[in-house]
């Protein structure tokens, strides 16, 4: 163990979580040759092979898999020690990555997040607003906002808010394709919706629920793209209240018959939940949503 360097565990965890040397190097701010040397040094110090290398990436060996819990526990202790020594106020600094549905992240969170960094100038917020799943165990994000509640894992999960959705269309579309006065009128209408094989969450499969006999005119994995296409007259679209309610370019269709509700969940890994910078971001998200709760409801 004379050549063992505990700092090399960060390199090990980054490669274990990403499966690729280049991605792990980017995450750590290192060049890939330096990262490769650190992995080699760790394996030499432990006298164990931790990864199988191949052209497609790095795969944990049995010994590497056994190493992960120990490395993660050391990471947790190191983060906790830095937070405790720095003190609560001083340690609201450094990066916090938020993984969010792109509609909520781009439309609601992004315009408000500047107030948080103004309050904590040493905090660096990384907002990943995307129609994707985020793995907290692989550290894809430090905080995840999701429409689907996770069923397992060492996670702290709380309901952020319930939000309403309605069916909308542009006046120009209705003028061209006729009014929708009853649920039966939806048959044959064109819909703007998600791409089915890129839909990560069954909670967002709206057309199947609202109008199973409707035809799809435009599919997009991007909710803001769906909004803009609907405004332009591409078809009918199920949209959340925080995007569409009150927009004069849209008309709500069948408000009594089509009224959906979904939930947003706030999720953080247990190892990170007590860090001051993570707690500050969690508190800010909860407060921002609570302050404008009415945006998420349809009248």
FIKOLKE-721718 format. One record per residue: residue number from 1; residue in three letters; x, z negated, y of N, C-alpha, C in turn. Coordinates in steps of 0.02 Angstrom, whole numbers. Each point is the difference from the previous one (the first is absolute). Layout:
(node NUM, 'ALA', (X, Z, Y), (X, Z, Y), (X, Z, Y))
...
//
This chain:
(node 1, 'UNK', (41, 0, -61), (-41, 0, 61), (43, 0, 63))
(node 2, 'UNK', (66, 6, -6), (43, -4, 59), (-14, 55, 49))
(node 3, 'UNK', (-21, 59, -25), (-12, 58, 44), (-73, 6, 21))
(node 4, 'UNK', (-41, -48, -19), (-71, 5, 15), (-13, -15, 74))
(node 5, 'UNK', (-39, 42, 32), (-17, -9, 70), (-76, -3, 6))
(node 6, 'UNK', (-26, -57, 24), (-73, -8, 4), (-31, 50, 48))
(node 7, 'UNK', (37, 24, 49), (-28, 49, 47), (-19, 65, -35))
(node 8, 'UNK', (32, 14, -56), (-16, 62, -36), (-70, -1, -31))
(node 9, 'UNK', (-30, -60, -2), (-68, -3, -27), (-50, 37, 43))
(node 10, 'UNK', (11, 2, 65), (-44, 39, 44), (2, 74, -19))
(node 11, 'UNK', (60, 24, -15), (7, 69, -22), (-37, 11, -66))
(node 12, 'UNK', (9, -47, -46), (-34, 5, -65), (-76, 3, 8))
(node 13, 'UNK', (-28, -44, 41), (-73, -2, 9), (-25, 64, 33))
(node 14, 'UNK', (37, 26, 48), (-22, 62, 34), (-3, 58, -49))
(node 15, 'UNK', (50, 6, -43), (1, 55, -49), (-54, -12, -53))
(node 16, 'UNK', (-8, -63, -21), (-52, -15, -50), (-69, 17, 26))
(node 17, 'UNK', (-12, -10, 64), (-66, 10, 29), (-14, 74, 16))
(node 18, 'UNK', (51, 37, 18), (-11, 70, 18), (14, 48, -57))
(node 19, 'UNK', (45, -19, -45), (18, 43, -55), (47, 57, 19))
(node 20, 'UNK', (20, 2, 63), (44, 54, 23), (53, -29, 47))
(node 21, 'UNK', (61, 24, -9), (56, -26, 40), (-8, 17, 73))
(node 22, 'UNK', (-20, 62, 15), (-5, 22, 70), (-55, -39, 37))
(node 23, 'UNK', (-57, -10, -33), (-55, -37, 31), (20, -73, 12))
(node 24, 'UNK', (35, -30, -49), (21, -69, 8), (52, -6, 56))
(node 25, 'UNK', (46, 49, 4), (51, -2, 53), (-32, 4, 68))
(node 26, 'UNK', (-51, 44, 7), (-35, 6, 64), (-35, -65, 19))
(node 27, 'UNK', (-29, -33, -49), (-35, -63, 12), (48, -54, 25))
(node 28, 'UNK', (61, 1, -27), (50, -51, 19), (44, 20, 58))
(node 29, 'UNK', (-6, 63, 22), (43, 23, 55), (72, 12, -22))
(node 30, 'UNK', (9, 20, -63), (67, 14, -27), (5, 73, -20))
(node 31, 'UNK', (61, 24, -9), (7, 66, -31), (-1, -9, -75))
(node 32, 'UNK', (-20, 53, -36), (-12, -7, -72), (63, -16, -39))
(node 33, 'UNK', (59, 21, 25), (62, -15, -36), (16, -75, 3))
(node 34, 'UNK', (-12, -30, 59), (9, -73, 6), (-47, -38, -46))
(node 35, 'UNK', (-63, 23, -2), (-49, -33, -43), (19, 7, -73))
(node 36, 'UNK', (25, 59, -19), (21, 11, -69), (57, -48, -19))
(node 37, 'UNK', (46, -10, 46), (55, -46, -13), (-25, -72, -8))
(node 38, 'UNK', (-50, -18, 39), (-26, -68, -5), (-34, -11, -68))
(node 39, 'UNK', (-37, 49, -23), (-32, -5, -65), (53, -6, -55))
(node 40, 'UNK', (51, 43, 6), (54, -2, -50), (36, -67, 1))
(node 41, 'UNK', (11, -28, 59), (33, -65, 6), (-42, -55, -31))
(node 42, 'UNK', (-66, 3, 11), (-44, -50, -29), (1, 4, -76))
(node 43, 'UNK', (-4, 60, -27), (1, 8, -72), (67, -25, -28))
(node 44, 'UNK', (54, 13, 35), (66, -23, -22), (3, -76, 1))
(node 45, 'UNK', (-26, -30, 54), (1, -72, 6), (-42, -34, -53))
(node 46, 'UNK', (-57, 31, -17), (-44, -29, -50), (19, 20, -71))
(node 47, 'UNK', (44, 50, -5), (18, 29, -65), (-63, 23, -37))
(node 48, 'UNK', (-42, 37, 37), (-63, 24, -28), (-19, 66, 33))
(node 49, 'UNK', (-30, 44, -39), (-26, 63, 27), (-71, -12, 23))
(node 50, 'UNK', (-13, 9, 65), (-66, -15, 28), (-45, 61, 6))
(node 51, 'UNK', (29, 59, 5), (-39, 61, 8), (23, 55, -47))
(node 52, 'UNK', (-47, 40, -23), (15, 64, -31), (-4, 53, 54))
(node 53, 'UNK', (54, 39, 9), (1, 52, 52), (-21, 66, -31))
(node 54, 'UNK', (-38, 39, 39), (-18, 67, -21), (-11, 42, 63))
(node 55, 'UNK', (-5, 66, -7), (-13, 42, 60), (-65, -17, 36))
(node 56, 'UNK', (-47, -31, -35), (-65, -16, 31), (0, -69, 33))
(node 57, 'UNK', (53, -41, -10), (1, -65, 33), (31, -54, -43))
(node 58, 'UNK', (-11, -62, 21), (27, -59, -33), (-56, -38, -34))
(node 59, 'UNK', (9, -15, -65), (-50, -38, -38), (32, -64, -24))
(node 60, 'UNK', (-36, -55, 8), (26, -65, -22), (11, -2, -75))
(node 61, 'UNK', (57, -26, -20), (11, -15, -71), (-35, -65, -17))
(node 62, 'UNK', (4, -20, -64), (-30, -64, -19), (33, -57, 37))
(node 63, 'UNK', (67, 4, 8), (35, -52, 37), (-19, 1, 74))
(node 64, 'UNK', (-9, 59, 28), (-21, 6, 69), (-69, -28, 12))
(node 65, 'UNK', (-45, 13, -47), (-68, -26, 5), (0, -77, 0))
(node 66, 'UNK', (44, -29, -42), (4, -73, -2), (30, -27, 64))
(node 67, 'UNK', (38, 40, 35), (34, -22, 61), (-48, -3, 60))
(node 68, 'UNK', (-53, 41, -1), (-44, 6, 58), (-29, -67, 23))
(node 69, 'UNK', (-31, -40, -44), (-30, -63, 25), (51, -46, 32))
(node 70, 'UNK', (61, -3, -27), (52, -43, 29), (20, 26, 69))
(node 71, 'UNK', (8, 66, 6), (19, 29, 64), (-54, -10, 52))
(node 72, 'UNK', (-64, 7, -21), (-55, -10, 48), (-5, -73, 21))
(node 73, 'UNK', (14, -46, -45), (-1, -71, 19), (55, -15, 51))
(node 74, 'UNK', (58, 30, -10), (55, -10, 47), (-17, 32, 68))
(node 75, 'UNK', (-33, 57, -3), (-21, 32, 63), (-49, -45, 37))
(node 76, 'UNK', (-47, -29, -37), (-50, -44, 31), (34, -60, 33))
(node 77, 'UNK', (47, -30, -36), (36, -57, 27), (42, 18, 61))
(node 78, 'UNK', (31, 59, -2), (41, 21, 58), (-44, 12, 61))
(node 79, 'UNK', (-57, 32, -10), (-45, 12, 56), (-27, -65, 27))
(node 80, 'UNK', (-19, -45, -45), (-26, -65, 22), (52, -41, 37))
(node 81, 'UNK', (63, 3, -23), (53, -37, 34), (12, 26, 70))
(node 82, 'UNK', (1, 66, 8), (10, 30, 66), (-57, -19, 47))
(node 83, 'UNK', (-61, 0, -28), (-58, -17, 41), (2, -73, 21))
(node 84, 'UNK', (18, -45, -47), (2, -72, 15), (55, -16, 50))
(node 85, 'UNK', (58, 29, -7), (56, -14, 45), (-14, 27, 70))
(node 86, 'UNK', (-32, 60, 2), (-14, 30, 65), (-54, -36, 38))
(node 87, 'UNK', (-44, -33, -35), (-56, -33, 34), (-57, 50, 10))
(node 88, 'UNK', (-60, -26, 8), (-59, 43, 2), (2, 51, 56))
(node 89, 'UNK', (15, -22, 61), (-2, 46, 56), (57, 51, -4))
(node 90, 'UNK', (60, -25, -16), (58, 44, 1), (-3, 51, -56))
(node 91, 'UNK', (-34, -16, -56), (2, 44, -57), (-55, 53, 0))
(node 92, 'UNK', (-40, 5, 53), (-47, 56, 5), (40, 59, 26))
(node 93, 'UNK', (41, 26, -45), (43, 56, 16), (16, 37, -64))
(node 94, 'UNK', (22, 62, 9), (15, 42, -57), (-59, 44, -19))
(node 95, 'UNK', (7, 38, -54), (-52, 48, -18), (-57, -30, -41))
(node 96, 'UNK', (-60, 24, 13), (-58, -14, -43), (-36, 67, -9))
(node 97, 'UNK', (-5, 21, -62), (-33, 65, -14), (-72, -12, -22))
(node 98, 'UNK', (-46, 35, 33), (-71, -5, -15), (-22, 65, -33))
(node 99, 'UNK', (-28, -5, -60), (-30, 57, -33), (-75, -3, 10))
(node 100, 'UNK', (-29, 54, 26), (-70, -1, 20), (-34, 67, -15))
(node 101, 'UNK', (-66, -1, -13), (-37, 63, -2), (10, 36, 67))
(node 102, 'UNK', (9, 66, -3), (20, 34, 62), (-54, -3, 54))
(node 103, 'UNK', (-64, -3, -18), (-51, -5, 51), (4, -65, 39))
(node 104, 'UNK', (2, -56, -37), (6, -65, 33), (67, -7, 35))
(node 105, 'UNK', (53, 22, -33), (67, -8, 29), (9, 41, 63))
(node 106, 'UNK', (-20, 63, -2), (10, 46, 57), (-50, -13, 55))
(node 107, 'UNK', (-62, -12, -19), (-54, -3, 50), (-9, -69, 31))
(node 108, 'UNK', (4, -51, -43), (-11, -68, 26), (66, -37, 14))
(node 109, 'UNK', (44, -3, -49), (58, -44, 6), (54, 27, 48))
(node 110, 'UNK', (15, 64, -5), (56, 28, 39), (-9, -11, 76))
(node 111, 'UNK', (-58, 10, 28), (-6, -10, 73), (7, -73, 22))
(node 112, 'UNK', (-5, -46, -47), (1, -71, 17), (66, -34, -17))
(node 113, 'UNK', (41, 31, -41), (58, -34, -28), (54, -13, 53))
(node 114, 'UNK', (-2, 38, 56), (48, -10, 53), (-5, -70, 30))
(node 115, 'UNK', (-60, -29, -1), (-8, -68, 27), (39, -50, -42))
(node 116, 'UNK', (6, 13, -65), (37, -45, -44), (75, 4, 14))
(node 117, 'UNK', (27, 60, 7), (71, 8, 12), (19, -22, 71))
(node 118, 'UNK', (-49, 2, 45), (11, -26, 68), (7, -76, -3))
(node 119, 'UNK', (-39, -30, -43), (2, -73, -8), (64, -23, -35))
(node 120, 'UNK', (24, 41, -47), (60, -16, -39), (49, 58, 5))
(node 121, 'UNK', (41, 2, 51), (44, 57, 13), (50, 15, -56))
(node 122, 'UNK', (17, -50, -40), (48, 11, -54), (-34, 22, -65))
(node 123, 'UNK', (-65, 7, 1), (-37, 22, -59), (-1, 76, -2))
(node 124, 'UNK', (11, 29, -58), (-3, 73, -8), (-55, 16, -51))
(node 125, 'UNK', (-55, 26, 24), (-57, 16, -43), (6, 72, -25))
(node 126, 'UNK', (-7, 8, -66), (0, 66, -31), (-71, 11, -28))
(node 127, 'UNK', (-37, 45, 31), (-69, 12, -21), (-2, 65, -42))
(node 128, 'UNK', (-16, -8, -64), (-8, 57, -44), (-74, 10, -10))
(node 129, 'UNK', (-29, 46, 38), (-72, 14, -4), (-8, 63, -43))
(node 130, 'UNK', (-23, -9, -61), (-2, 56, -47), (-54, -11, -53))
(node 131, 'UNK', (-26, 55, -26), (-48, -3, -55), (40, -7, -64))
(node 132, 'UNK', (25, -60, -13), (45, -11, -56), (-7, -72, -24))
(node 133, 'UNK', (27, -12, -59), (5, -68, -25), (69, -27, 16))
(node 134, 'UNK', (4, -65, 14), (63, -32, 17), (13, -56, -51))
(node 135, 'UNK', (61, -2, -26), (19, -51, -47), (38, -56, 37))
(node 136, 'UNK', (-29, -58, 0), (34, -57, 31), (58, -24, -44))
(node 137, 'UNK', (-6, 7, -65), (54, -22, -44), (61, 44, 9))
(node 138, 'UNK', (-10, 64, 17), (56, 45, 13), (21, 0, 73))
(node 139, 'UNK', (-34, -41, 40), (14, -7, 71), (-11, 66, 38))
(node 140, 'UNK', (-52, 38, -22), (-20, 58, 40), (-22, -24, 69))
(node 141, 'UNK', (-27, -60, 3), (-22, -29, 63), (4, -76, -7))
(node 142, 'UNK', (2, -35, 56), (-1, -73, 1), (-71, -26, 2))
(node 143, 'UNK', (-43, 38, 35), (-71, -16, 6), (-39, 63, -16))
(node 144, 'UNK', (-52, -7, -40), (-42, 58, -16), (-72, -14, 20))
(node 145, 'UNK', (-30, 50, 31), (-72, -1, 14), (-30, 53, -46))
(node 146, 'UNK', (-49, -19, -41), (-25, 46, -51), (-75, -3, -4))
(node 147, 'UNK', (-31, 55, -22), (-72, 1, -12), (-16, -25, -70))
(node 148, 'UNK', (51, -12, -40), (-10, -22, -69), (36, -67, -10))
(node 149, 'UNK', (-35, -48, -27), (31, -66, -12), (42, 2, -63))
(node 150, 'UNK', (64, -20, 5), (43, 0, -60), (-24, -53, -50))
(node 151, 'UNK', (9, 15, -64), (-25, -44, -52), (53, -49, -27))
(node 152, 'UNK', (63, 15, 12), (52, -44, -27), (62, 4, 43))
(node 153, 'UNK', (51, -38, -20), (62, -2, 38), (7, -66, 38))
(node 154, 'UNK', (61, -14, 21), (15, -61, 38), (-16, 14, 74))
(node 155, 'UNK', (-64, 5, 15), (-22, 23, 65), (-47, -51, 32))
(node 156, 'UNK', (1, -1, 67), (-50, -37, 38), (-48, 51, 30))
(node 157, 'UNK', (-63, -6, -17), (-50, 49, 18), (-56, -33, 39))
(node 158, 'UNK', (-20, 30, 55), (-57, -25, 38), (-40, 60, 27))
(node 159, 'UNK', (-65, -10, 7), (-42, 53, 28), (12, 3, 75))
(node 160, 'UNK', (20, 59, 24), (11, 8, 72), (-66, 10, 36))
(node 161, 'UNK', (-40, 47, -24), (-66, 13, 30), (-39, 48, -44))
(node 162, 'UNK', (-66, -4, 3), (-43, 52, -28), (-15, 50, 55))
(node 163, 'UNK', (-1, 64, -17), (-14, 51, 51), (-54, 47, -25))
(node 164, 'UNK', (-41, 23, 46), (-56, 45, -16), (22, 73, 7))
(node 165, 'UNK', (-34, 43, -38), (10, 72, 5), (-68, 34, 4))
(node 166, 'UNK', (-2, 56, 36), (-60, 39, 6), (15, 73, -12))
(node 167, 'UNK', (-53, 40, -3), (6, 72, -9), (-7, 34, 68))
(node 168, 'UNK', (49, 44, 16), (2, 30, 67), (7, 76, -4))
(node 169, 'UNK', (-21, 32, 54), (10, 72, 8), (4, 16, 74))
(node 170, 'UNK', (28, 57, 16), (1, 24, 69), (-66, 35, 16))
(node 171, 'UNK', (-25, -6, 61), (-62, 36, 18), (4, 74, -15))
(node 172, 'UNK', (59, 31, 9), (7, 72, -13), (-12, 16, -73))
(node 173, 'UNK', (23, -44, -45), (-10, 11, -72), (-75, -3, -16))
(node 174, 'UNK', (-34, -51, 27), (-71, -8, -14), (-41, 58, 29))
(node 175, 'UNK', (20, 25, 58), (-35, 57, 29), (8, 62, -43))
(node 176, 'UNK', (57, 7, -33), (12, 59, -41), (-29, -6, -70))
(node 177, 'UNK', (-5, -61, -27), (-19, -9, -70), (-66, -37, -8))
(node 178, 'UNK', (-32, -18, 53), (-65, -32, -5), (4, -76, 0))
(node 179, 'UNK', (-54, -33, 20), (1, -73, 4), (-1, -32, -69))
(node 180, 'UNK', (21, -64, -2), (-3, -39, -62), (-47, -59, 14))
(node 181, 'UNK', (-60, 5, -28), (-51, -50, 16), (-15, -46, -59))
(node 182, 'UNK', (23, 19, -60), (-11, -41, -60), (59, 11, -47))
(node 183, 'UNK', (8, -47, -47), (56, 4, -46), (1, 65, -39))
(node 184, 'UNK', (-60, 26, -15), (-5, 63, -37), (28, 59, 38))
(node 185, 'UNK', (2, -5, 66), (27, 55, 42), (76, 7, -7))
(node 186, 'UNK', (33, -50, -28), (73, 4, -6), (22, 51, -52))
(node 187, 'UNK', (-45, 17, -45), (17, 48, -53), (22, 66, 30))
(node 188, 'UNK', (59, 22, -18), (24, 65, 24), (38, -3, 65))
(node 189, 'UNK', (-2, -58, 34), (38, -5, 63), (75, -4, -15))
(node 190, 'UNK', (39, 19, 49), (73, -1, -6), (26, -69, 21))
(node 191, 'UNK', (50, -25, -38), (28, -66, 14), (75, 5, 12))
(node 192, 'UNK', (22, -45, 44), (71, -12, 11), (17, -65, -36))
(node 193, 'UNK', (51, 1, -43), (13, -59, -41), (72, -2, -22))
(node 194, 'UNK', (15, -47, -45), (67, -9, -27), (14, 50, -55))
(node 195, 'UNK', (64, 14, -11), (22, 40, -57), (-4, -44, -62))
(node 196, 'UNK', (-40, 21, -49), (-15, -45, -55), (62, -22, -39))
(node 197, 'UNK', (45, 46, -15), (57, -20, -41), (55, -35, 40))
(node 198, 'UNK', (-10, -7, 66), (45, -40, 41), (-33, -64, 25))
(node 199, 'UNK', (-59, -14, -27), (-37, -59, 21), (22, -60, -41))
(node 200, 'UNK', (36, -46, 32), (29, -57, -36), (-49, -56, -12))
(node 201, 'UNK', (-56, 0, 38), (-46, -57, -3), (-71, 25, -14))
(node 202, 'UNK', (-31, -20, -56), (-68, 22, -13), (-50, -22, 53))
(node 203, 'UNK', (17, -52, 37), (-44, -25, 53), (-13, 53, 54))
(node 204, 'UNK', (44, 52, 4), (-6, 51, 52), (-32, 64, -25))
(node 205, 'UNK', (-26, 0, -60), (-33, 60, -27), (-72, 2, 24))
(node 206, 'UNK', (-8, 18, 64), (-66, -7, 32), (-49, 54, -18))
(node 207, 'UNK', (21, 62, -3), (-46, 56, -10), (-36, -7, -67))
(node 208, 'UNK', (36, -22, -51), (-31, -9, -65), (-58, -50, 4))
(node 209, 'UNK', (6, -49, 45), (-52, -50, 8), (-56, 23, 46))
(node 210, 'UNK', (19, 33, 55), (-49, 19, 51), (-39, 63, -18))
(node 211, 'UNK', (35, 51, -23), (-32, 65, -13), (35, 34, -58))
(node 212, 'UNK', (-14, -20, -62), (36, 29, -57), (-10, 75, -7))
(node 213, 'UNK', (-52, 28, 31), (-12, 72, -5), (25, 37, 62))
(node 214, 'UNK', (32, -35, 46), (27, 34, 58), (63, 39, -18))
(node 215, 'UNK', (17, 49, 39), (60, 39, -14), (54, -18, 52))
(node 216, 'UNK', (62, 3, -22), (56, -18, 43), (23, 60, 40))
(node 217, 'UNK', (3, -9, 66), (25, 54, 43), (74, -10, 15))
(node 218, 'UNK', (20, -62, 9), (69, -16, 18), (19, -65, -33))
(node 219, 'UNK', (59, -1, -31), (26, -61, -29), (66, -17, 32))
(node 220, 'UNK', (9, -63, 18), (63, -22, 30), (14, -72, -21))
(node 221, 'UNK', (63, -16, -14), (19, -69, -16), (6, -42, 64))
(node 222, 'UNK', (-8, 32, 58), (10, -33, 64), (-68, -11, 34))
(node 223, 'UNK', (-17, -64, 12), (-65, -16, 29), (-7, 26, 71))
(node 224, 'UNK', (54, -3, 39), (-4, 25, 69), (-11, 75, 0))
(node 225, 'UNK', (30, 35, -49), (-12, 73, -6), (-73, 12, -17))
(node 226, 'UNK', (-29, -42, -43), (-71, 7, -16), (-43, -9, 62))
(node 227, 'UNK', (17, -50, 40), (-37, -13, 62), (3, 60, 46))
(node 228, 'UNK', (59, 27, 10), (7, 56, 47), (-35, 63, -26))
(node 229, 'UNK', (2, 11, -66), (-34, 57, -29), (-76, -7, 8))
(node 230, 'UNK', (-25, -61, -9), (-71, -12, 8), (-22, 12, 72))
(node 231, 'UNK', (38, -24, 47), (-15, 12, 71), (-2, 74, 15))
(node 232, 'UNK', (43, 38, -33), (3, 73, 11), (-55, 38, -36))
(node 233, 'UNK', (-41, -35, -40), (-58, 33, -31), (12, 23, -71))
(node 234, 'UNK', (49, -28, -35), (15, 23, -68), (-51, -23, -52))
(node 235, 'UNK', (-36, -53, 14), (-49, -25, -48), (-19, -72, 13))
(node 236, 'UNK', (-36, -29, -48), (-18, -71, 4), (56, -42, -28))
(node 237, 'UNK', (7, -61, 25), (55, -43, -23), (-20, -73, 4))
(node 238, 'UNK', (19, -38, -51), (-8, -73, 2), (60, -29, 35))
(node 239, 'UNK', (-12, -36, 55), (53, -25, 42), (-10, -74, 16))
(node 240, 'UNK', (53, -38, 7), (-7, -71, 16), (-22, -10, 72))
(node 241, 'UNK', (-33, -55, 12), (-26, -15, 67), (56, -3, 52))
(node 242, 'UNK', (58, -27, -19), (52, -8, 51), (29, 67, 23))
(node 243, 'UNK', (-13, 53, -37), (20, 67, 22), (-56, 37, 36))
(node 244, 'UNK', (-61, -3, -28), (-51, 48, 20), (-56, -29, 43))
(node 245, 'UNK', (-15, -65, -7), (-57, -28, 36), (10, 6, 75))
(node 246, 'UNK', (-49, 26, 34), (4, 7, 73), (35, 62, 23))
(node 247, 'UNK', (26, 41, -45), (33, 62, 21), (-54, 51, 19))
(node 248, 'UNK', (-3, 22, 62), (-54, 46, 22), (5, 69, -32))
(node 249, 'UNK', (56, 15, -32), (7, 66, -32), (-30, 1, -70))
(node 250, 'UNK', (-27, -57, -22), (-27, -5, -68), (-71, -27, 2))
(node 251, 'UNK', (-39, 20, -49), (-68, -25, -9), (-2, -35, -68))
(node 252, 'UNK', (-28, -60, -2), (-6, -35, -64), (-62, 26, -37))
(node 253, 'UNK', (10, 15, -64), (-53, 29, -41), (-29, -53, -47))
(node 254, 'UNK', (-66, -1, -7), (-34, -45, -47), (26, -72, 4))
(node 255, 'UNK', (-5, -32, 57), (27, -68, 6), (-32, -51, -47))
(node 256, 'UNK', (-63, 10, -18), (-33, -47, -44), (20, 11, -73))
(node 257, 'UNK', (10, 64, -19), (14, 16, -70), (74, -4, -17))
(node 258, 'UNK', (43, 17, 48), (72, 1, -14), (34, -54, 42))
(node 259, 'UNK', (12, -57, -30), (34, -56, 33), (43, -34, -53))
(node 260, 'UNK', (64, 12, 4), (48, -26, -49), (42, -55, 31))
(node 261, 'UNK', (25, -44, -42), (46, -53, 23), (58, -4, -48))
(node 262, 'UNK', (59, -4, 27), (61, -10, -39), (39, -58, 30))
(node 263, 'UNK', (52, -22, -34), (40, -57, 23), (73, 21, 11))
(node 264, 'UNK', (32, -33, 48), (72, 5, 8), (30, -67, -21))
(node 265, 'UNK', (52, 5, -43), (33, -60, -26), (70, -5, 30))
(node 266, 'UNK', (20, -60, 17), (66, -14, 27), (42, -33, -55))
(node 267, 'UNK', (56, 32, -17), (38, -19, -60), (73, -9, 19))
(node 268, 'UNK', (30, -54, -25), (71, -12, 10), (28, -32, -63))
(node 269, 'UNK', (63, 16, -16), (32, -30, -58), (14, -74, 14))
(node 270, 'UNK', (-8, -41, -51), (10, -72, 8), (70, -17, 25))
(node 271, 'UNK', (50, 40, -19), (68, -14, 20), (11, 7, 75))
(node 272, 'UNK', (-42, 40, 33), (9, 14, 71), (-50, -36, 45))
(node 273, 'UNK', (-51, -30, -30), (-56, -26, 39), (19, -54, 49))
(node 274, 'UNK', (54, -38, -13), (19, -55, 43), (51, 19, 53))
(node 275, 'UNK', (23, 62, 0), (48, 21, 51), (-34, 4, 68))
(node 276, 'UNK', (33, -25, 52), (-31, -3, 66), (-20, 69, 25))
(node 277, 'UNK', (42, 49, -10), (-16, 67, 26), (-61, 30, -37))
(node 278, 'UNK', (-5, -14, -64), (-58, 25, -38), (-63, -38, 21))
(node 279, 'UNK', (5, -66, 8), (-58, -38, 22), (-23, 22, 69))
(node 280, 'UNK', (47, 16, 44), (-19, 22, 68), (-39, 66, -3))
(node 281, 'UNK', (21, 45, -43), (-35, 65, -5), (-68, -9, -33))
(node 282, 'UNK', (-4, -41, -52), (-64, -13, -32), (-50, -30, 49))
(node 283, 'UNK', (24, -49, 39), (-44, -32, 49), (-24, 50, 52))
(node 284, 'UNK', (45, 43, 22), (-18, 50, 50), (-53, 48, -26))
(node 285, 'UNK', (8, 23, -61), (-49, 47, -29), (-68, -33, -6))
(node 286, 'UNK', (-1, -62, -25), (-65, -35, -7), (-32, -11, 68))
(node 287, 'UNK', (39, -21, 50), (-28, -13, 66), (-25, 64, 33))
(node 288, 'UNK', (37, 55, -8), (-21, 64, 30), (-66, 24, -29))
(node 289, 'UNK', (-7, -7, -66), (-63, 21, -32), (-57, -46, 21))
(node 290, 'UNK', (12, -64, 0), (-53, -48, 18), (-23, 10, 72))
(node 291, 'UNK', (46, 16, 45), (-17, 9, 70), (-45, 60, 12))
(node 292, 'UNK', (3, 49, -46), (-40, 61, 9), (-41, 13, -62))
(node 293, 'UNK', (-27, -52, -28), (-39, 4, -62), (-58, 50, 6))
(node 294, 'UNK', (-31, 5, 59), (-57, 45, 8), (17, 73, -10))
(node 295, 'UNK', (63, 19, 7), (20, 69, -11), (-11, 22, -71))
(node 296, 'UNK', (-2, -47, -46), (-3, 16, -71), (-72, 1, -27))
(node 297, 'UNK', (-48, -12, 45), (-70, -3, -21), (-41, 56, 32))
(node 298, 'UNK', (-47, 26, -38), (-48, 49, 27), (-61, -37, 26))
(node 299, 'UNK', (-26, 24, 56), (-58, -33, 29), (-63, 14, -40))
//
